[in-house]
Amino acid sequence: MLERRDTYDALYNDFRWTIPERFNIGAAVSDRWAAEAPDRVALFDYRIDGAPDRLTFGELSAHSNSLANGLRKLGVQRGDRVALLLPQCFETVIAHVAIYKLGAIAVPLALLFGVEALEYRLQTAGVKAVFTTAAGHAKLARITGRLPGLEHIVVIEGAAGGAVGFHQLVADNSQVFDVEPTGPEDPAMMIFTSGTTGPPKGALHGHRVLLGHLPGVQMHHEFLPRPDDLLWTPADWAWAGGLLNVLLPGLFFGVPVVAARFEKFDPEAALLLAEKMRVRNAFIPPTALRMLKAVPDIARRFDLGLRTVGSGGESLGRETFEWARAEFGLTINEFYGQTECNLVLSSCAAIGVSRAGAIGRAVPGHRVAVIDGEGRRVKSGETGQIAIARPDPVMFLGYWQNPEATAAKFIGDWMTTGDQGVEDEDGYVHFFGRDDDVITSAGFRIGPTEIEDCLSGHPLVSLAAAVGKPDPLRTEIVKAYVVLNDGVEGNGELAEEIKLWVRERLSAHEYPREVEFVDSMPLTTSGKVIRRIFRDRARREAGSA
């Protein structure tokens, strides 16, 4: 969709959306390529030892048709919600495609969720069927009695304990299926917000959401698809970043996608995968990139063939941006979006759209601005809320059964994000922080991301979170919670060194007046730091909870 241009202005001004009257995500990512090149590889399933397994577009089309027929026999109909509690694997993709073809609504969920988190989401969405693993089935068994609407559990390892076997369901049904005639506004998926600032809400998206993502994906991957392109992300496919920034766009463009089952992000294992699979295009969230900094001698030890690396989900920061450029010999293309309206800002170093500390410029086809509380654009250099104008193909249809929350998301035709930002005179947007994360200290409004970025630049720091701690003199002080590199012991001397590190690099009002060392960093399934946990902790410490 995004035709190459030499300048950003030409790229943005020449772009026009092409949204057909009939569009089905499932057919678009499987049947089209199955007809043209059935033996073309759609997915690789990575193996640490030995060659990866392959799934062709012909197989994806046929298996998803069989599964759609099987689901229909189980009573799943158009508009029913079907959850996917699965890792990165072939079955996940086949299930997604089958759900879309059937006209049902996919509800991706992370295997890392505990039973309470699962129960809340399954109940809220009114899920009728769930695809999962044997371990996921065991987890679900504890709550099925409280989910009267859940009629079927399909397990990829096979039938057991009342569950249906995934592969048997595929084998028992015809490979011919008439795809439901869906339009771009018909609901296709429900992705729950990460819940960093409140209860998760189900963001409902139409089939057009895939088309809406394509220009942004092509922008930060510098005009994907190119010969030999190969996509991979450590991000869970249950997250919008993994599903809509990598998996579905890759299949749409006929670019193979690598699936890998890591229980948690392992920097060494990730680099080995990228080397062995000859990954050309990666989406690596900022937290994962910061973790890679702890790996010594990357350039000498790993023969990487990366062409592009995109990063988003939270601010990358100048320190990590510069480190990655030096280490990988390429520029990380940072991008921005939300579950409700993803990939609306992006960078593209190939045409000079890149700036350290910025989260990008407006992707062609999207109108993005920094606004005040009345919906007016603020001047360049002034802080305001990042917002996106409707209509927009990537924008959600609304929150599931929550019209009040949907209405509250808008100021006029601007969809608000709750993210504070600044637009510079060249149109680059700089992320300042979530509304709830902004720290007020001695009259200054301080964004946590710049502090966290500076902290992560310290050679002994792995990850960091900065929050406001109530203070009778300054309103709040900056407190940092720090995870050190493996083998490093925290003490008072190191805490003072870290404080000075930030003070010398930022300013006297931004440095953390308190540093506390912690063993781990609470992260959402999408890899974002849950600052709310530390913010509540700091308030309790101050006696303000």
N, C-alpha and C positions, 0 to 999 in steps of 0.2 A: 504493500500500500504506500510505502514511503519511498518515493523516487529520489535518487541521490542528487544533491545539489552541493555546490562548492561553498556556499555561505549559509548561515543560519537564516538570514532574512529571506533568501530565496526558498529555502526549505519550508519555512513557516507560511509564507505568503502564497506559495504555489499549491499547497496541500488542500484537498477537498475530500470529504468523507464519501464513501460509497457503501451505503447500507441497503442490502436487498430487502424486498418485501417478505421473502421467505428465507429463513436462515436457521440451521440447526447445528449446534456445536459438534455433536457426535458425528454427523455425516461429514462435516467440513474437515475434521481431523483424521478421518479414517477412510470413508468410502471414496472420496475424491482421489486420494493417492492409490487406493487399492485398484481403482479402474485404470489409472495411468501407469503405475509401476508396482504391481502387487508384491514383488520380491524386494522392494526397497526397505531397508531397516528403519523401523520406527523407534525401537527401544533396545538398549543394551542393558543387561542385568549384570552388574559388576561382580566379579569374583576376585578375592585377594589372591587365591591360588588358581591358576588355570584361566582358560579363555572365557569371556563373558557369554551368557546366553543371549539369543537374539529373538526379537519379535518383529515380524514384517508387517507392513501395512495391510497386506492381504489377510494375514492371520488376525490382526486387530479388528478388521472389518467383519470377518466371518465369526470370530468368537463373541464380539459384542452383539452381533445380530442374534446368535444363539442365546446369549444371556438375556437380551431384551425379551425374546420369546418366553424364556423361562420365568422371568419376573412377571410377565403378563399372566402366565398360568397360575402364579402364586397370588394373583389378585392385585398386583401393583398397577395403578392406572396413571394416566396423565394428571399431573398436579400433586401426586403423592410425594411425600418426602422420604428419601432413601439415604441413610447415613453411610459413610465410608470411614471405618476405624481401622486403617491399614497403613503399612509402611510404604516406602518407595519400592514398587514391584509391578510386574506385568498385570496382575489381577486388579490392582488399583485402577490402572488405565482402562482396562477392558470394562470394569464396572462403571467408571465415569461415562464412557462412551455409550454404554447400553442405557444408562439412566437418561441421558440427553435424548437419545433416539426414541425412547419411550414417551418422552414429554414429561417425565417425572422431574423432581427437583433434587439435585445432589446436595448433601450436607456433609462436607468433609470435616473430620474430627481427628485430633492428634491422639496417637496411641499413648502418649505420656499423660493424658488426662486421668485424674483419679475418678473414683466412682461418683462423687458428689458433682464434679464438673460435668461428667458425662450425663448424669441424670438430669441436671438442669437443662442442658442443651437438647437432649433427646425429647424431654417433656415439652420444652418451649416450642420446638419445631414440630411436634406431633409426628414423630418419625414412625413410619409403617414397617420398614425393613432396614436391617443393618448388615453390611459386609464387614467381616472382621477376621482376625486370626484366632487360633486356639486360646492364646493368652487373653485376647480381647473378649472372647466368649466367656471365659472364666470371670472376668471383671463384670461383664454384663449380667451374669447369673445372679449377682448380689442385688440387682436393682430391677430386674424384669417384672417382678411382682408389683412394682410401683409405676409401671409403664403400660397401662392397659391398651394403648394404641399400637404398641410394638407387636407385630404379628409374626415376623419371620427374621431369623438370624442365619446368615449365609457365611460359612467358615471356609477359608481358602485351603486349609489342610484336610478337609473332608467332613462328612456328616458325623455328628456326635451330640449326645445329650439334647436331642430335639432340634438341633440345627441342621440346615440343609448344606450339602457339600457343593462348593463352588464349581469344581471341575465336572462333577456329575451333572449339574444343572446346565452347563455348557454342552456336554456331550449328548444329553438327552433331547436337545431341541434343534430345530431347523436353523440353518445358516442363512435363510432368506427372511428378511424382515422389512416391512414397509415403514419407513421412518415417519414419525408423527409430523404433520405439516406445521411446524412452529414458525412464528414470526420473531423479529428481533426484540419485541417487548414482552414476549412470553417468558415466564420465570424458568430459569435453568439451574440455578444454584443458590444456596444460602450459606454464607460464610459468616461465622460469628466473629465479632470484634474481639480484640485481644483482652479486653477487660483491664487495661492498665489504670483506668480512672473510674471504674464503676462496673456494675453487672454487665456481662457480655450481651450484646444485642445481635439478632440475626439479620444481617444485611442481605436482602434479596436482590439478585441480579438477573437480568434478562439475557437471552442468547446473544444479544449484541455486545455483551461485556467482552467477549473475546476479540471482536473486531476493534473495540475501543482500545484494547491494549496493544495492538500491533504496531502503531507508529512509535510508541514509547520503547518497545522492545527493540525495534529496528534502529532507533536512535542511539541507545546506549550500547548496543552491539554493533554499531557502526555499519549499518546497512546490511544486516542479516537478511537473507541467506547469502553466503559466499561459498565458493568451493571448499569442501572438506570441513565446513563448520560442524561442530559437535557440542551440544549443550549439557551442562551439569550444574546442579546447585546442591549444597548441603541442607538447604531449607526444606522443611517438611512440606510435602505436597498438600497437606491439609490447610496450609496457610496460603493466602492470596499470592504472596510472593513466589512460592514454589509452584503453585498451580497455574497462575495466570501470567507470571513473568517468564516462566521457563517451559513447563510441561506442555500446556495446550498451544501456545504460540509456536513452539518447536515443531509439534506435530502438524500444525496448520501449514507451516512453511516447508514441511518435508525434511526438516533437520533432525537427525537422530538425537535422542535424549538418553543420558545415562541414569539408570536407577541404581541406588546403593543403599544398603541397610545398615546404617551406623546408629547405635543407640544414643550416642551423644557425639558432638563434634570433636574429632581428634585431628589436630593440625597435621601431624606426620602422616596419618592415614589419608587425609584429604590430598596432600601433595603427592603421595604415591599413586592415588587414583588418577589424579590429573595427568601425571606422567605416563602411567601405564595405558590409559585410555586415549591419550593424545587429545585431551579436552582442548577445544579452541575457544569456547565461549562459556564463561562462568558467571553465575550470580552468587556473590559471597557477601552476606550481611556484614555490617561494620563490626559487630562483636566477634564474629569468626575471623575477620581480617586482623583484629587486635590480638587474637589468640595466636595467629600465625607468626606474629612478631617474636614470639618466644622460641621459634624454631631457628637454630643456628645454621648459617651458611646455606641458605635455600638455593641460591643461584649455582653454587658449586655442587651440591648434593643431588639436585633434581633437574632433570632435563625436561623442562616444560615447554609446551608449544602453544601457549595462550595467545590468542589474537585480541580478545576483548574480555574485560572484567567489569561487570556492573555491580553496584552496591546501593542498598537502600533499606528502608525499614526504620532507621534512625539516622542521625547525622554521623557522617564518617569522620569529619574533623580534619583540620590542617595537618596535624602530626602524622596521622595514619595515612593520609593522602600522599604526603611527601615520602614517607617510608616505603609505601607500596610502589611508587614510581621508581625509586632507587633500586628496590629489591627485584621487581619483576620486569623492569624495562618498558613498562607501558603505563598509561594513565588510567586510573580507576574512573569510570564514568558513573558519577553519583546520580541517583534519581529519587523521586519523591512521590508518594501517594498515600492513600488510606484504603482500608477495606471497602469503604463506601464509594470511593472514587480514586482508583489507583493509577499510578504511572502518568501523572499530568505534568511533572517537571522532570527534565533529564539533561544530561550532559552528553557530548559527543566530541571527543578529542580530535577525531578525524577531520572535522571542519572547524576546529578551534573553539568549540563550545565547552570550555572547561575552566574552572576557577577553584583553587584550593579554599576550602571552608564554605563553599556554596553548594546547594543541593540541586542546582541546574536552572535552566530556563524553560519556559512553557513549551511543551511538546506540540508539534503541529496538530491542529484540530482541537486544541483545548485553550480555553481562556481562563487564565489564572491571575489573581491579583492579591495584594495585601490591603486589607480593608479595616475600617474602624467599626465601632459598635453600631453605627447607623447604615452600614453597607456602602460607605464611600471609600474610594481608593485613597490611601494615604500617600504622602509625598515620598519620593525615593529617599532612603536613609532613615525613615521613621518606622518605628515598630507598630505592627498591627497583626491581624489574624489572616493567615493564608486561606484563600477561598477560591472556589471554582464555579464558573457560570454554567447554569443549565439553559437549554438541554445539552447533554453530553453523552455519547454512546457508552462511556465507561462508568457513568454514574449509576448508583444503585436505584432500584425501583422504590425502595422504602424499607424500613425496619419491619420485620415480620410481626403482624398483628399489633403494631405499636404506632398508630398514626400520630399520636402526640409527640413522641420522640422524633419522628420523621419531620414533622412541621418545625420543631425546635431546631433542627439542623440547618434551617435556611433563614437568611435575611434577604427578603425579596427573592431575586433569582440567583443569589450567591449561596452555594453550599459551603457552610463554614466547617473548618477542620478542627478547631480547638487548638491549633498549633500557631504559636507566635513566630513571626518572621519579619525580615527586612528585605526589601527589594532595592538593589543598588541602581545606579544611574545607567548601567548597561543591561538591566533586565534580569540579572542573576538574583535568585532568592537565597537568603541565608537563614537557616533555621535557628530560632532563638530558644524555643522550648514549649512544651505543652502548657496550656493555661495554668494547670494545677502545679506544674513543676517550677514555675518561675519563682525565684527567691527575692524577697524584698529585704534589703539590708542597708541601714543607715541612709535611707532615701534612694538607694540605687535598686533598679530592677535587673536581676542577674539571671541569665540563662544557664542551666546546668551543663549543657553539651560542650561549651567551650572549656569549662573547667575539667570535665571528664576527659576530653581529648588531651588536654595538657597533662593531666595525671597519667594517662596511659602512655605518654611519651617518656616517662621516667623509666630507666632501664630495668628497674626491679618490680615494676607494676604490671600486672596482667590485665585486670579489669577494675573499673572504678565507677561509683555512683556519687553524685553530689546532690544534696538536698538542703532545704532550709530548716534550721532548728530554732524554735522560738527563743528570743532573747529580750530581756526587759529594756536594755539600752538601745540595741540596734534593730528591734522588731524581730529580725532573724539573723543568725550567723550561718555561714556556709559550713556544713559538715560533710566530710568525705568518708565513704566506706570503701575500703580498698582490698582487693584480692592480689596478693603478691605472687611472683613467679614460684614455681615448684622449688622447694629446698630453701627458700628465703624466709627467715624468721623476722616477724615484726617486733619493734621495740620503740621506746620513746625517742631515741636518737634518730631512727629512720623516719618516724612520724614528723619530727622537726625538719628533717632534710626534705621530705616531700612537700611540706608547707612552703618552705623557702623556694623550692623548685617552681611552684605555681606562682608565688609572689613575684619572683624575678621575671617570669615569662608573660604574666598577664598584668595584674595590678594589685595594689594594696587592698582594694575593697573586694576583690574576687577570690583571694586565696582562702583555702579552708582553714578556719581557726581551730577546728577539731578534725583529727584523722583517726579513724578506727579500723583496725585490720579484721577482716572477716574471711572465713574459709571458702565461701562460695558466693556467687552473685545470683539472686533470683531473676530468672528470665522467663518471658512468655515463650510459647511454642514457636513463635516467629523470631526469637532471639533478641527481643527488646528487654532492656533492664526494667524491672518493675520497681520504679522509684517509690511508689506508694508505700511499699513495705518498709523501706528505710525512713520515709517521711513520717509514717506513723510511729516508728520506733524512736525517732528523734524527738517527737512531740511527747511521748511517754517519758523519755529521759528528762525532758524539761518540765514535766509535771503539767503539760497543757492538753493531754489527751482527754 
